[in-house]
Amino acid sequence: MIEDFPNNEVEFDRRFHSEEACLDYLLQLRWPDGFKCTRCGHDKYWMSSRGLYLCRHCEHHHSVTAGTIFH
């Protein structure tokens, strides 16, 4: 995914209208070709109650906000 930032406040509000929309954007930035576990390379995951991505194979925890200003 090419970083495609809104040009103004109206576009920003439209794109990031909910927390889910923001997390979807970060997911696309972190894994543009879909989720891939950094530990084992598996591409399937579960969502934890804390909003973490857990690899279905090795259960390694991943966060879309890790390493960002939101972490």
Backbone torsions as a table, in degrees:
resi	resn	phi	psi	omega
1	MET	NA	128.3	175.1
2	ILE	-79.5	135.3	178.3
3	GLU	-61.1	117.0	-174.7
4	ASP	-123.2	84.3	-175.6
5	PHE	-81.6	145.7	176.0
6	PRO	-61.4	148.7	-179.3
7	ASN	-89.7	-17.2	-178.9
8	ASN	-154.3	177.1	-175.6
9	GLU	-65.9	-35.1	179.2
10	VAL	-63.8	-46.4	177.6
11	GLU	-63.0	-40.5	178.7
12	PHE	-60.2	-48.9	-179.7
13	ASP	-62.7	-36.1	179.3
14	ARG	-67.6	-45.1	-176.3
15	ARG	-74.6	-40.6	-175.3
16	PHE	-110.1	52.7	-175.3
17	HIS	-75.1	-14.8	-179.7
18	SER	-147.6	166.0	177.5
19	GLU	-63.4	-37.2	178.7
20	GLU	-61.9	-41.0	178.2
21	ALA	-63.6	-38.7	177.9
22	CYS	-65.5	-45.2	-179.8
23	LEU	-66.2	-36.8	175.9
24	ASP	-61.4	-40.4	178.3
25	TYR	-62.6	-46.6	179.2
26	LEU	-65.0	-36.0	176.9
27	LEU	-60.7	-44.1	179.1
28	GLN	-65.1	-34.8	178.1
29	LEU	-70.5	-41.8	-177.0
30	ARG	-72.7	-43.1	-177.8
31	TRP	-128.9	77.0	-177.2
32	PRO	-60.7	-26.0	179.4
33	ASP	-103.1	17.9	-177.7
34	GLY	99.6	160.7	-178.2
35	PHE	-55.3	138.4	175.1
36	LYS	-145.5	117.7	-179.2
37	CYS	-61.2	131.8	-179.9
38	THR	-75.2	-17.4	-179.7
39	ARG	-88.6	-49.1	-173.8
40	CYS	-119.5	-8.8	177.9
41	GLY	84.9	0.6	-180.0
42	HIS	-65.5	150.4	-175.0
43	ASP	-111.7	10.2	177.8
44	LYS	-110.7	145.8	-177.3
45	TYR	-147.1	163.5	169.0
46	TRP	-115.0	152.7	173.1
47	MET	-96.4	130.6	177.2
48	SER	-84.0	167.6	178.1
49	SER	-66.3	-17.5	178.3
50	ARG	-93.3	5.3	178.4
51	GLY	82.8	17.3	178.2
52	LEU	-94.2	150.5	175.9
53	TYR	-92.6	120.8	179.1
54	LEU	-108.0	123.4	178.1
55	CYS	-61.2	131.7	179.3
56	ARG	-70.7	-19.6	-177.7
57	HIS	-89.6	-54.6	-175.1
58	CYS	-110.5	-3.0	178.2
59	GLU	62.7	23.1	175.0
60	HIS	-69.7	137.7	-178.9
61	HIS	-87.7	138.7	177.7
62	HIS	-131.7	146.7	177.1
63	SER	-130.2	137.1	178.2
64	VAL	-72.7	-18.1	-179.5
65	THR	-93.1	-8.5	-180.0
66	ALA	-60.1	131.2	179.1
67	GLY	80.3	9.2	178.0
68	THR	-114.5	175.8	178.2
69	ILE	-69.3	-12.5	-179.4
70	PHE	-87.2	-8.6	-177.7
71	HIS	-79.8	NA	NA
